[in-house]
Amino acid sequence: AIAPHVERFTIYEFLGDENGLASLQGICEYMQEAAGNHAAGLGLSIGKLHGEGVAWVLARMRLVPERMPAMHARIVVETWPVGIEGLQ
């Protein structure tokens, strides 16, 4: 089994809401970034795959916050590859 990929991010103002907390969209953007970095580390970057006429997509996200993080908080994002589930 391939080990999970772990990244830490800081919540910046442009990813926050009017209450000074991270927005759901902002956290999802960090999840997408971590997935892309993980894929690149596995030799499956979008740039490499594009040259082969294929691509990967982030098909599922699971967000389990105890609370939404405040501005400048550090968050941890983990990703796991699940393999090929077929062409879609």
Sequence and secondary structure as in RCSB ss.txt:
>XXXX:A:sequence
AIAPHVERFTIYEFLGDENGLASLQGICEYMQEAAGNHAAGLGLSIGKLHGEGVAWVLARMRLVPERMPAMHARI
VVETWPVGIEGLQ
>XXXX:A:secstr
    EEEEEE  GGGB TTSBB HHHHHHHHHHHHHHHHHHTT  HHHHHHTT            SS  BTT EE
EEEE         
